[in-house]
């Protein structure tokens, strides 16, 4: 009977530990749903992960992006409906639907600061936005 009690206690402790670990991991990441703009057909997700106290890794996965053509992408202050035209943090261009950059900003500041990620059609057509998503929108 004592062994059964110890087994149950071990299982409960393990489940508790696993749930606390999940909550801790969730606090170290955020995401943004990237929605198409200007009939681009491009959409996807941005995953932001804490990379230190003052750095955040930003990984974009974009569907419908043109093959092989680099597309500029930035983090801007504001919303997708009203972006500050000056980028706050440049990101690596999206190539073949992928981009990965580490920015010098804490995850917390990006989540709470009213930022959005937007992509441009090309370096030649930066005024044409093809996708956008508010950080923390998922």
VODO-592142 format. One line per 10 residues: number of its first residue (from 1); their letters; for each residue x negated, y negated, z of N, C-alpha, C. Coordinates in Angstrom, 1 decimal, decimal comma, padded with zeros to 4 digits, m for minus. Layout:
<patis>
NUM> a> X/Y/Z/X/Y/Z/X/Y/Z  ...
</patis>
This chain:
<patis>
1> xxxxxxxxxx> m000,8/001,2/000,0/000,0/000,0/000,0/m000,9/m001,3/000,0  m002,0/m001,2/000,7/m002,9/m002,4/000,8/m003,5/m002,6/m000,6  m003,9/m001,5/m001,3/m004,5/m001,7/m002,6/m003,5/m002,3/m003,6  m002,2/m002,0/m003,5/m001,2/m002,5/m004,4/m001,1/m004,0/m004,1  m001,1/m004,4/m002,8/m001,0/m005,8/m002,5/m002,2/m006,6/m003,0  m003,4/m006,0/m002,9/m004,6/m006,7/m003,4/m004,5/m006,8/m004,9  m004,0/m005,8/m005,6/m003,9/m005,8/m007,0/m002,9/m006,9/m007,5  m001,8/m007,0/m006,8/m000,8/m008,0/m007,1/m001,4/m009,4/m006,9  m002,1/m009,6/m005,8/m002,8/m010,9/m005,5/m003,8/m011,2/m006,5  m004,6/m010,2/m007,0/m005,6/m010,5/m008,0/m004,9/m010,9/m009,3
11> xxxxxxxxxx> m003,8/m010,3/m009,7/m003,1/m010,6/m010,9/m002,6/m012,1/m010,8  m001,9/m012,4/m009,7/m001,4/m013,7/m009,5/m002,5/m014,8/m009,6  m003,6/m014,5/m008,9/m004,7/m015,4/m008,9/m005,3/m015,6/m010,3  m005,4/m014,5/m011,1/m005,8/m014,6/m012,5/m004,9/m015,4/m013,3  m003,6/m015,3/m013,2/m002,7/m016,1/m014,0/m002,7/m017,5/m013,6  m002,9/m017,8/m012,3/m003,0/m019,2/m011,8/m004,2/m019,8/m012,4  m005,3/m019,1/m012,3/m006,6/m019,6/m012,9/m006,5/m019,9/m014,4  m005,9/m019,0/m015,1/m005,7/m019,2/m016,5/m004,9/m020,4/m016,9  m003,8/m020,6/m016,1/m002,9/m021,7/m016,4/m003,6/m023,0/m016,1  m004,4/m023,1/m015,0/m005,2/m024,3/m014,7/m006,2/m024,6/m015,7
21> xxxxxxxxxx> m006,9/m023,6/m016,3/m007,8/m023,7/m017,3/m007,2/m024,3/m018,6  m006,0/m023,8/m018,9/m005,3/m024,3/m020,1/m005,0/m025,8/m019,9  m004,5/m026,2/m018,7/m004,2/m027,6/m018,5/m005,5/m028,4/m018,6  m006,6/m028,0/m018,1/m007,8/m028,7/m018,1/m008,3/m028,9/m019,6  m008,1/m027,8/m020,4/m008,5/m027,9/m021,8/m007,6/m028,9/m022,6  m006,3/m028,9/m022,3/m005,4/m029,7/m022,9/m005,7/m031,2/m022,7  m006,2/m031,5/m021,5/m006,6/m032,9/m021,2/m007,8/m033,4/m022,0  m008,6/m032,4/m022,5/m009,8/m032,8/m023,2/m009,6/m032,9/m024,8  m008,3/m032,9/m025,2/m008,1/m033,0/m026,6/m006,7/m033,7/m026,9  m006,6/m034,2/m028,1/m005,4/m034,9/m028,5/m005,3/m034,6/m030,0
31> xxxxxxxxxx> m004,1/m035,0/m030,6/m004,0/m034,8/m032,0/m003,1/m035,8/m032,6  m003,2/m035,9/m033,9/m002,3/m036,8/m034,7/m001,8/m036,1/m035,9  m000,5/m036,2/m036,1/000,1/m035,7/m037,3/m000,1/m036,7/m038,4  m000,7/m036,3/m039,5/m001,0/m037,2/m040,6/000,1/m037,0/m041,6  000,9/m038,1/m041,8/002,0/m038,0/m042,7/001,7/m038,7/m044,1  002,2/m038,2/m045,1/001,9/m038,9/m046,5/002,4/m040,3/m046,5  001,7/m041,1/m047,3/002,1/m042,5/m047,6/002,0/m042,7/m049,1  002,8/m043,6/m049,6/002,7/m044,0/m051,1/002,9/m042,8/m052,0  003,8/m041,8/m051,6/004,0/m040,6/m052,5/002,8/m039,8/m052,8  001,8/m039,8/m051,9/000,6/m039,1/m052,1/000,7/m037,6/m052,1
41> xxxxxxxxxx> 001,6/m037,1/m051,3/001,7/m035,7/m051,1/000,6/m035,1/m050,1  m000,2/m036,0/m049,5/m001,2/m035,6/m048,6/m000,7/m035,7/m047,2  m000,9/m034,6/m046,4/m000,6/m034,6/m045,0/m001,5/m033,6/m044,3  m001,4/m033,7/m042,9/m002,3/m032,8/m042,2/m002,3/m033,1/m040,7  m003,4/m032,7/m040,1/m003,6/m033,0/m038,7/m005,0/m033,5/m038,4  m005,1/m034,3/m037,4/m006,4/m034,8/m036,8/m006,4/m034,2/m035,4  m007,5/m033,6/m035,1/m007,8/m033,1/m033,7/m008,9/m033,9/m033,1  m008,6/m034,5/m032,0/m009,7/m035,3/m031,3/m010,0/m034,5/m030,0  m011,3/m034,3/m029,8/m011,8/m033,6/m028,7/m012,9/m034,4/m027,9  m012,8/m034,4/m026,6/m013,7/m035,1/m025,8/m015,1/m034,5/m026,1
51> xxxxxxxxxx> m016,1/m035,4/m026,3/m017,5/m035,0/m026,6/m018,4/m035,7/m025,7  m018,0/m035,9/m024,5/m018,8/m036,7/m023,5/m017,9/m037,8/m023,0  m018,4/m038,6/m022,0/m017,6/m039,6/m021,4/m017,2/m040,7/m022,4  m018,1/m041,0/m023,3/m017,8/m042,1/m024,3/m017,9/m041,7/m025,7  m017,7/m040,4/m026,0/m017,7/m040,0/m027,4/m016,5/m039,0/m027,6  m016,0/m039,0/m028,9/m014,9/m038,2/m029,2/m015,2/m037,6/m030,6  m015,0/m036,3/m030,7/m015,1/m035,6/m032,0/m013,8/m035,6/m032,7  m013,8/m036,1/m034,0/m012,5/m036,2/m034,7/m012,6/m035,3/m035,9  m011,7/m034,3/m036,0/m011,7/m033,3/m037,1/m010,4/m033,4/m037,9  m010,5/m033,7/m039,2/m009,3/m033,8/m040,0/m009,1/m032,6/m040,9
61> xxxxxxxxxx> m007,9/m032,2/m041,1/m007,5/m031,1/m042,0/m006,4/m031,6/m042,8  m006,6/m031,9/m044,1/m005,6/m032,6/m044,9/m005,3/m031,7/m046,1  m004,0/m031,5/m046,2/m003,5/m030,7/m047,4/m003,0/m031,6/m048,5  m003,3/m031,2/m049,7/m002,9/m032,0/m050,9/m003,9/m033,0/m051,3  m005,1/m033,0/m050,6/m006,2/m034,0/m051,0/m006,8/m033,5/m052,3  m007,2/m034,5/m053,1/m007,8/m034,1/m054,4/m009,1/m033,4/m054,2  m009,4/m032,4/m055,0/m010,6/m031,5/m054,9/m011,8/m032,3/m055,3  m012,8/m032,3/m054,3/m014,1/m032,9/m054,6/m014,2/m034,4/m054,6  m013,1/m035,1/m054,5/m013,1/m036,5/m054,5/m013,1/m037,0/m053,0  m014,2/m037,8/m052,6/m014,2/m038,3/m051,3/m013,2/m039,4/m051,1
71> xxxxxxxxxx> m012,5/m039,3/m049,9/m011,5/m040,3/m049,6/m011,9/m041,0/m048,3  m012,1/m042,3/m048,3/m012,4/m043,0/m047,0/m011,3/m042,8/m046,0  m011,7/m042,8/m044,7/m010,8/m042,6/m043,6/m011,3/m043,3/m042,4  m010,4/m043,9/m041,6/m010,8/m044,8/m040,5/m009,8/m044,6/m039,4  m010,3/m045,0/m038,2/m009,4/m045,3/m037,1/m009,2/m046,8/m037,0  m007,9/m047,2/m037,0/m007,5/m048,6/m036,9/m006,7/m048,8/m035,6  m006,8/m050,0/m035,1/m005,9/m050,5/m034,1/m004,5/m050,7/m034,7  m003,5/m050,3/m034,0/m002,1/m050,6/m034,5/m001,4/m049,3/m034,8  m000,3/m049,4/m035,5/000,6/m048,3/m035,9/000,5/m048,1/m037,4  001,0/m047,0/m037,9/001,0/m046,7/m039,3/001,8/m047,8/m040,1
81> xxxxxxxxxx> 002,8/m048,3/m039,4/003,6/m049,4/m040,1/002,9/m050,7/m040,0  002,0/m050,9/m039,1/001,4/m052,2/m038,9/m000,1/m052,0/m038,5  m000,9/m051,7/m039,4/m002,4/m051,4/m039,0/m003,1/m052,7/m039,1  m004,1/m052,9/m038,2/m005,0/m054,0/m038,3/m005,9/m053,6/m039,5  m006,0/m054,5/m040,5/m006,7/m054,2/m041,7/m008,2/m053,8/m041,5  m008,8/m054,3/m040,4/m010,2/m054,1/m040,2/m010,3/m052,8/m039,4  m011,0/m051,8/m040,0/m011,2/m050,5/m039,3/m012,0/m050,7/m038,0  m011,5/m050,0/m036,9/m012,2/m050,0/m035,6/m013,4/m049,0/m035,6  m013,1/m047,8/m036,1/m014,1/m046,7/m036,2/m014,0/m046,1/m037,5  m015,1/m046,2/m038,3/m015,1/m045,4/m039,6/m015,3/m043,9/m039,3
91> xxxxxxxxxx> m014,7/m043,1/m040,1/m014,9/m041,7/m040,1/m015,5/m041,2/m041,4  m016,1/m040,0/m041,3/m016,7/m039,4/m042,5/m015,5/m039,2/m043,5  m015,8/m039,5/m044,8/m014,8/m039,3/m045,8/m014,2/m037,9/m045,9  m012,9/m037,8/m046,2/m012,3/m036,5/m046,4/m012,8/m036,0/m047,8  m013,4/m034,8/m047,7/m013,8/m034,1/m049,0/m013,2/m032,7/m048,9  m012,5/m032,4/m050,0/m011,8/m031,1/m050,1/m010,9/m030,8/m048,9  m010,3/m031,9/m048,4/m009,4/m031,8/m047,3/m010,0/m031,7/m045,9  m011,3/m031,9/m045,8/m011,9/m031,8/m044,5/m012,8/m033,0/m044,1  m012,8/m033,4/m042,9/m013,7/m034,5/m042,4/m014,0/m034,2/m040,9  m015,2/m034,5/m040,5/m015,6/m034,3/m039,1/m016,6/m035,4/m038,7
101> xxxxxxxxxx> m016,2/m036,1/m037,6/m017,0/m037,3/m037,2/m017,0/m037,3/m035,7  m018,1/m037,8/m035,1/m018,1/m038,1/m033,6/m018,2/m039,6/m033,5  m017,2/m040,2/m032,9/m017,1/m041,7/m032,7/m017,6/m042,1/m031,3  m018,1/m043,3/m031,1/m018,5/m043,8/m029,8/m017,3/m044,4/m029,1  m016,4/m043,6/m028,7/m015,2/m044,1/m028,0/m014,7/m042,9/m027,2  m014,3/m043,2/m025,9/m013,7/m042,1/m025,1/m012,4/m041,6/m025,7  m012,1/m040,4/m025,5/m010,8/m039,8/m025,9/m009,7/m040,6/m025,2  m009,8/m040,9/m023,9/m008,8/m041,6/m023,2/m008,5/m043,0/m023,8  m009,6/m043,7/m024,2/m009,4/m045,0/m024,8/m008,7/m044,9/m026,1  m008,9/m043,9/m026,9/m008,3/m043,7/m028,2/m006,8/m043,3/m028,0
111> xxxxxxxxxx> m006,5/m042,5/m027,0/m005,1/m042,1/m026,7/m004,3/m043,3/m026,2  m004,9/m044,1/m025,4/m004,1/m045,2/m024,7/m004,2/m046,5/m025,4  m005,0/m046,6/m026,4/m005,3/m047,9/m027,0/m004,5/m048,4/m028,2  m003,5/m047,5/m028,6/m002,7/m047,9/m029,7/m003,4/m047,8/m031,0  m004,0/m046,6/m031,4/m004,8/m046,4/m032,6/m004,1/m045,5/m033,5  m004,4/m045,6/m034,8/m003,9/m044,7/m035,8/m005,0/m044,3/m036,8  m004,9/m043,2/m037,4/m005,9/m042,7/m038,4/m005,3/m042,8/m039,7  m006,0/m043,5/m040,7/m005,4/m043,6/m042,0/m006,5/m043,2/m043,1  m006,0/m042,7/m044,2/m006,8/m042,3/m045,3/m006,5/m043,1/m046,5  m007,5/m043,4/m047,3/m007,4/m044,2/m048,5/m007,5/m043,3/m049,8
121> xxxxxxxxxx> m006,9/m043,7/m050,9/m006,9/m042,9/m052,1/m008,4/m042,7/m052,6  m009,2/m043,7/m052,5/m010,6/m043,5/m053,0/m011,4/m044,8/m052,5  m012,7/m044,8/m052,7/m013,5/m046,0/m052,4/m013,1/m047,1/m053,3  m012,7/m046,8/m054,5/m012,3/m047,8/m055,5/m010,9/m048,4/m055,2  m010,1/m047,5/m054,5/m008,7/m047,9/m054,3/m008,4/m047,8/m052,8  m009,2/m048,6/m052,0/m009,0/m048,6/m050,6/m007,7/m049,2/m050,1  m007,1/m050,0/m050,9/m005,9/m050,7/m050,6/m004,7/m049,7/m050,6  m004,9/m048,5/m051,3/m003,8/m047,5/m051,4/m004,0/m046,5/m050,2  m003,1/m046,6/m049,3/m003,1/m045,6/m048,2/m002,4/m044,3/m048,6  m003,0/m043,2/m048,3/m002,5/m041,9/m048,7/m001,9/m041,0/m047,6
131> xxxxxxxx> m002,4/m041,3/m046,4/m001,8/m040,7/m045,2/m002,2/m041,5/m043,9  m001,4/m041,3/m042,9/m001,6/m042,0/m041,6/m000,9/m041,2/m040,5  m001,5/m041,4/m039,3/m000,9/m040,7/m038,1/m001,4/m041,4/m036,9  m000,5/m041,6/m035,9/m000,8/m042,2/m034,7/m001,5/m041,2/m033,8  m002,5/m041,6/m033,1/m003,3/m040,7/m032,2/m002,4/m040,4/m031,0  m002,3/m039,1/m030,8/m001,4/m038,7/m029,7/000,0/m038,4/m030,2  000,2/m038,3/m031,5/001,6/m038,2/m032,1/002,1/m036,7/m032,1  001,3/m035,8/m031,6/001,8/m034,4/m031,7/002,0/m033,8/m030,3
</patis>
